[in-house]
Amino acid sequence: MKTSDNTLSRKDFIRNSALAMAGLTLIPSIMTASPFFEEKNSLAKGKLSLKNVRLETGFTYDEGEVASTKTDLFYIEIENGKITKIAPNQPNSKAIDAKGLLMLPAFKDMHIHLDKTFYGDHWQAVRKRTGGVKGMIELEKKILPEMLKNSTSKAEKMIELLQSKGTSFARSHVNIEPTSKLQSLKNLQKALDNKKKGFGAELVAFPQHGVFYTDSVPYLKEAATMDIDFIGGVDPFNIDGDIEKVVDFTVQLALDNKKGIDIHLHETADSGLKTVEYLIKKVNENPALKGKTYLSHCFILAKLEAAKQEEIAEKLGEAQIGIVSTIPFGRMIMPIPTLYKHNVTVLTGNDSIVDHWNTFGTGSVLQKANLMAQLYGYSTELMLSRSLKLATGNILPLDDKGTQQWPKSGDQADFVLIDASCSAEAVSRISEVKSLVHQGNVVF
């Protein structure tokens, strides 16, 4: 999924870059402002330069409170996928004019299912569900063979949607079960290879139909030897009826193949809490899994009393187990402030864009950061700016004291140009993404 080849021919650049297509995302005059449309320039060497780029430089204070965010305009050079120079603005230089747009870290969607979607195909709303998760498993068995026929092209269209919302990296769960076998994985890998110059990904081998309930074991074992990054899981008690057996299998498969773990956990009864506690125990017994283990959704946390939430959050933090939350609301308000308090890594994603599970995905993780800010009252300049980290995979331009920490020379050239004065406004207004650069390539 990742590529070290950051060079593009002039022909490839014009074909792949949204700047060469209708809309010319950065500026209408880019054809003359950019040196990359000249015959003998540095494009083939993977070079890119921009002027009038707005970067955050610090905070202003009023009676000890952050009152606003300071910014300034800069000149930036990129070569071979890296930021190589950040200098005072050079408004008269022959460079792409960013027109004062704010530069922020590229966004990351850390929970999505790129392999099974209706996006890019004809519209379908969710059908009436029966039989809970096991009923959905039976439905999937029926519809997956048809969905697989064009899953590569639909995944590519969904990647393009994510790019248009500023996302250049995703963690995608991919079905591994007796119906799809390894075909869903192979189809998605083809889509990711086709999009590799503009998009990066890590994959989770996901036994959507249970590990033992539908005997996914042989397929999971084979997938674990392939180009995937995490071993997944789903509701060990509700689907497979045995928490310890499922978690033990998952942990051992991850250890044997040097993979991480990312388990879907929707269960909100005692079994949900027991699963969390048992996974914590297993990770503490196997420190190699610390920092590489995640629970997706983990709705049980929303159902616990405050004192128990604190206890579990502290244990998750100590075990370095992250939570990937889709920021549910209604009766499912997740204790994200408590998780942050105990240094638990919190990530987010769109999960479904439009499929047989859900039809409300927008493709924007900036919207997820906005929703989090609304739910938890993060309405001040400081807290809105901190909320951006949910969209960027925990990268922020300024640290809590207002010291600039991103971008720096040598950083990967993965960033968005967005129509906002600062990151706090970007989160609050869900500001429009104007352009996306991935590994130095302008992809939107």
C-alpha positions in Angstrom: 0.0 0.0 0.0 2.9 2.3 0.7 5.2 3.4 -2.1 8.7 4.8 -2.2 8.3 5.9 -5.7 7.5 9.6 -5.5 8.5 10.6 -9.0 6.0 11.4 -11.6 6.4 12.1 -15.3 4.9 15.3 -16.6 2.2 13.2 -18.4 1.3 11.3 -15.3 1.1 14.5 -13.3 -1.3 16.1 -15.7 -3.4 12.9 -15.7 -3.5 12.4 -12.0 -3.5 15.9 -10.6 -6.9 17.5 -9.9 -5.0 20.8 -10.7 -5.0 19.8 -14.4 -8.7 19.1 -14.4 -11.9 21.2 -14.3 -12.0 23.3 -11.2 -8.2 23.8 -10.8 -8.5 23.5 -7.0 -5.7 25.8 -5.9 -6.1 28.9 -8.1 -7.3 29.7 -11.6 -4.0 31.1 -12.6 -2.0 28.0 -11.6 -1.1 27.2 -15.2 1.1 30.3 -15.4 2.0 30.5 -11.7 3.4 27.0 -11.4 6.9 26.2 -12.8 5.7 22.5 -13.1 4.0 23.2 -16.4 7.2 24.2 -18.1 9.0 21.7 -20.3 12.3 21.9 -18.5 11.4 22.1 -14.8 11.8 20.0 -11.7 8.6 18.1 -11.8 10.2 14.9 -12.9 12.5 15.1 -9.9 9.4 15.2 -7.6 9.8 18.9 -6.7 7.0 21.3 -5.7 7.1 24.8 -4.3 4.3 26.9 -2.9 4.0 30.5 -1.8 1.4 32.4 0.3 0.9 29.2 2.5 -0.8 30.1 5.8 0.7 28.3 8.8 -0.2 28.6 12.5 2.6 30.1 14.5 1.2 30.5 18.1 -1.6 31.6 20.4 -2.5 35.1 21.6 -3.8 35.3 25.2 -6.3 37.4 27.1 -6.1 37.2 30.9 -4.4 33.8 30.6 -6.8 32.3 28.2 -6.1 31.5 24.5 -8.0 34.2 22.7 -6.9 33.5 19.1 -4.4 31.7 16.9 -1.6 33.5 15.2 -0.7 32.7 11.6 1.6 34.0 8.9 2.4 33.3 5.3 5.3 31.1 4.2 7.1 29.7 1.3 7.5 25.9 1.2 9.5 23.5 -0.9 8.9 19.8 -1.4 11.1 17.2 -2.9 10.8 13.5 -3.2 7.7 13.4 -1.0 9.3 15.4 1.9 9.0 19.0 3.0 12.6 20.3 2.5 12.2 24.0 3.1 9.9 26.3 5.2 10.9 29.9 4.7 9.5 33.4 5.0 7.0 34.1 2.3 8.4 34.8 -1.2 5.3 36.4 -2.8 7.1 37.2 -6.1 8.6 33.7 -6.5 7.6 31.5 -9.4 5.7 29.0 -7.3 2.2 27.7 -6.9 0.1 30.4 -5.2 -1.8 28.9 -2.2 -3.7 32.3 -1.9 -3.4 32.3 1.9 -5.1 29.0 2.4 -4.4 27.3 5.7 -2.1 24.3 5.6 -3.0 21.5 7.9 -1.8 17.9 8.3 -3.6 15.6 5.9 -6.6 13.8 7.4 -6.7 10.1 8.3 -9.7 7.8 8.3 -8.9 5.1 10.8 -12.0 3.0 10.6 -13.6 2.3 7.2 -14.7 -0.6 5.1 -13.4 0.2 1.6 -14.0 -3.4 0.4 -17.8 -3.5 0.6 -19.7 -0.4 -0.4 -22.6 0.7 -2.6 -20.8 4.0 -3.2 -20.2 4.6 -6.9 -23.0 2.3 -7.8 -26.8 2.9 -7.7 -28.3 4.2 -4.6 -29.6 1.7 -2.0 -31.0 2.6 1.4 -30.6 0.2 4.4 -33.2 -2.6 4.4 -35.2 -3.5 7.5 -32.9 -5.6 9.7 -33.9 -8.8 11.4 -31.9 -11.2 13.6 -29.3 -8.7 14.8 -25.7 -9.1 13.8 -26.2 -12.8 12.9 -29.1 -11.7 10.7 -26.8 -9.3 8.9 -24.3 -12.1 8.5 -26.9 -14.1 6.6 -27.7 -11.1 4.5 -24.0 -10.6 3.6 -23.6 -14.2 2.6 -26.3 -13.5 0.0 -25.2 -10.1 -1.3 -21.3 -10.3 -1.2 -20.8 -12.4 -4.3 -22.6 -9.7 -6.4 -20.8 -6.8 -4.5 -17.4 -8.4 -5.2 -18.0 -8.2 -9.0 -17.1 -4.5 -9.0 -15.7 -3.9 -5.6 -12.3 -2.7 -6.9 -13.9 0.2 -8.9 -16.2 1.1 -6.1 -13.3 1.2 -3.6 -11.4 3.5 -6.0 -14.4 5.9 -6.1 -14.7 5.9 -2.3 -11.0 6.7 -2.1 -11.6 9.6 -4.4 -14.4 10.8 -2.1 -12.1 10.6 0.9 -9.4 12.5 -1.0 -11.9 15.3 -1.8 -12.5 15.6 2.0 -8.8 15.9 2.7 -8.0 12.3 3.7 -4.9 10.7 2.3 -4.6 7.6 4.6 -7.1 5.0 5.9 -7.2 2.0 8.0 -9.6 -0.3 6.2 -11.2 -3.4 7.5 -11.6 -6.1 4.8 -13.9 -9.1 5.0 -12.1 -12.4 5.5 -14.8 -15.2 5.8 -15.9 -18.3 3.9 -18.1 -16.4 1.5 -15.5 -13.9 0.2 -12.5 -16.1 1.2 -9.6 -13.8 0.2 -11.2 -12.2 -2.8 -12.4 -9.1 -1.0 -8.8 -8.5 0.1 -7.3 -9.1 -3.3 -9.9 -6.7 -5.0 -9.1 -4.0 -2.4 -5.4 -4.4 -2.8 -5.8 -3.9 -6.5 -7.7 -0.6 -5.9 -5.1 0.6 -3.4 -2.3 -0.2 -5.8 -4.1 1.8 -8.5 -4.3 4.8 -6.1 -1.0 4.4 -4.3 0.5 7.7 -5.6 -2.3 9.6 -3.9 -3.4 7.4 -1.0 -2.0 5.2 1.7 -3.6 2.5 3.7 -3.2 -0.2 6.3 -5.5 -3.2 6.3 -7.3 -5.2 9.0 -8.2 -8.9 8.2 -11.8 -8.7 9.5 -13.8 -11.9 10.3 -17.1 -10.1 9.8 -19.0 -13.5 10.1 -17.2 -14.6 13.2 -14.0 -16.4 13.7 -15.5 -19.8 14.5 -19.2 -19.2 13.8 -18.6 -19.6 10.1 -15.1 -21.2 10.3 -13.1 -18.2 9.1 -9.9 -19.6 10.8 -8.2 -21.0 7.7 -8.8 -17.8 5.7 -7.6 -15.6 8.6 -4.4 -17.7 8.9 -3.7 -17.3 5.2 -4.6 -13.6 5.2 -2.2 -13.0 8.1 0.7 -14.1 5.9 -0.2 -11.6 3.3 0.2 -7.8 3.1 -2.1 -6.8 6.0 -1.3 -5.0 9.2 -3.9 -6.0 11.8 -5.9 -9.0 12.8 -9.5 -8.1 13.4 -12.5 -9.5 15.2 -16.1 -8.8 16.0 -18.2 -9.3 19.2 -16.5 -12.5 20.5 -19.4 -13.5 22.8 -22.4 -12.5 20.7 -21.2 -14.2 17.5 -18.8 -16.9 18.6 -20.1 -17.5 22.2 -16.6 -17.6 23.7 -14.6 -14.5 24.6 -11.4 -16.2 25.7 -11.3 -18.6 22.8 -11.7 -15.8 20.2 -9.3 -13.4 21.9 -6.7 -16.1 22.5 -6.8 -17.0 18.8 -6.6 -13.4 17.7 -3.7 -12.6 20.0 -1.7 -15.6 19.0 -2.3 -15.0 15.3 -1.1 -11.4 15.6 2.0 -12.5 17.6 2.9 -15.3 15.2 2.7 -12.9 12.2 3.9 -9.7 13.9 0.6 -7.9 13.3 -1.5 -5.5 15.3 -5.0 -6.1 16.6 -8.2 -4.1 15.9 -11.4 -5.7 17.2 -15.0 -4.5 16.5 -16.8 -4.5 19.9 -20.5 -3.5 19.8 -21.6 -5.5 22.8 -23.0 -3.3 25.6 -23.8 -6.0 28.2 -21.5 -7.7 30.7 -19.8 -9.5 27.8 -18.6 -6.2 26.4 -16.8 -5.3 29.6 -15.4 -8.8 30.0 -14.0 -8.7 26.5 -12.3 -5.4 27.2 -10.8 -6.6 30.5 -9.7 -9.9 29.0 -8.0 -8.1 26.1 -6.2 -5.8 28.5 -5.0 -8.9 30.4 -3.7 -10.5 27.2 -1.9 -7.4 26.0 -0.2 -6.9 29.4 1.0 -10.6 29.1 2.3 -9.9 25.6 4.0 -6.4 25.7 4.8 -6.7 22.0 1.1 -5.9 21.4 1.2 -2.6 23.4 0.7 0.4 21.1 -0.5 -2.0 18.3 -3.9 -3.0 19.8 -7.2 -1.3 19.3 -10.9 -1.7 20.1 -13.2 -0.2 17.5 -16.5 1.2 18.7 -16.3 -0.3 22.2 -19.8 0.9 23.0 -19.6 -0.7 26.4 -17.6 2.3 27.6 -20.6 4.5 27.1 -22.7 2.3 29.3 -20.4 2.3 32.4 -20.8 4.4 35.5 -18.3 7.2 35.7 -16.0 5.6 38.2 -15.8 2.4 36.1 -15.1 4.5 33.0 -12.2 6.0 34.8 -10.9 2.6 35.9 -11.1 1.1 32.5 -9.7 4.1 30.8 -6.7 4.1 33.1 -6.1 0.4 32.4 -6.4 0.9 28.6 -3.9 3.7 28.9 -1.4 1.6 30.8 -1.8 -1.3 28.3 -1.5 1.2 25.4 -4.7 -0.1 23.8 -6.4 2.5 21.6 -10.0 3.2 21.0 -11.3 3.9 17.4 -14.6 5.6 17.9 -17.1 6.6 15.2 -18.4 9.2 17.7 -21.9 7.8 18.2 -24.5 10.1 19.9 -28.0 9.6 21.2 -27.7 7.2 24.0 -24.1 6.3 23.1 -22.0 9.2 24.2 -18.5 7.8 24.5 -16.3 9.0 27.4 -13.7 10.5 25.1 -12.6 13.2 27.5 -11.9 10.5 30.1 -9.9 8.5 27.5 -7.8 11.5 26.7 -7.3 12.2 30.4 -5.7 8.7 30.8 -3.6 9.1 27.6 -5.6 6.5 25.6 -5.1 6.9 21.9 -8.4 7.9 20.3 -8.9 7.7 16.5 -11.9 8.0 14.3 -13.3 7.1 10.9 -16.4 7.1 8.7 -17.0 3.3 9.1 -19.6 3.0 6.3 -20.2 5.6 3.6 -23.2 3.9 2.0 -23.7 0.2 2.3 -26.1 -2.4 3.8 -25.1 -1.3 7.4 -25.4 2.5 7.1 -26.0 5.3 4.6 -25.0 8.4 6.5 -21.2 8.5 5.9 -19.9 11.8 4.4 -16.3 10.8 3.9 -15.2 13.7 6.2 -13.3 13.0 9.4 -13.2 16.8 9.9 -16.9 16.5 10.5 -16.2 13.8 13.1 -13.9 16.3 14.9 -16.7 18.9 14.7 -19.2 16.4 16.2 -16.8 15.6 19.0 -16.3 19.3 19.8 -20.1 19.8 19.9 -20.7 16.7 22.1 -18.2 17.6 24.7 -18.4 21.4 24.7 -15.0 21.9 23.2 -16.0 25.4 22.0 -13.0 27.6 23.1 -10.2 28.5 20.7 -7.8 26.2 22.5 -10.2 23.2 22.7 -11.4 23.5 19.1 -7.8 23.6 17.9 -7.0 20.5 20.0 -10.0 18.7 18.5 -8.3 18.8 15.1 -6.2 15.8 16.2 -9.1 13.5 15.8 -9.1 14.2 12.1 -5.3 14.1 11.6 -4.4 11.0 13.6 -3.1 13.0 16.5 -0.9 15.5 14.6 -1.4 19.2 15.5 0.4 22.3 14.1 0.7 23.8 17.6 1.3 22.0 20.9 -0.8 22.9 24.0 1.5 25.9 24.8 1.2 27.3 21.3 4.7 26.2 20.1 4.8 25.3 16.4 5.5 21.6 16.0 4.2 20.9 12.5 5.3 21.2 9.7 9.1 20.8 10.0 11.7 20.3 7.3 12.0 16.6 6.8 8.3 15.8 7.5 6.3 13.7 5.0 4.6 16.1 2.5 1.1 15.0 3.5 -1.2 18.0 3.9 -4.4 19.8 3.0 -5.0 23.4 2.0 -8.2 24.5 3.6 -10.3 27.6 3.5 -10.0 28.6 7.1 -8.1 31.2 9.2 -6.9 28.6 11.8 -7.5 25.0 12.8 -10.1 26.1 15.4 -12.2 27.6 12.7 -11.6 24.6 10.4 -13.1 22.3 13.1 -15.9 24.6 14.0 -17.1 25.4 10.5 -16.0 22.1 8.8 -14.2 24.3 6.4 -13.9 23.4 2.7 -10.8 21.4 1.7 -9.4 23.1 -1.4 -6.5 20.8 -2.1 -4.7 17.6 -0.9 -1.1 16.7 -1.2 0.1 13.1 -0.5 3.8 12.3 -0.4 4.4 15.4 -2.4 1.9 14.6 -5.1 -1.1 17.0 -5.6 -4.0 14.5 -5.7 -7.0 16.8 -5.2 
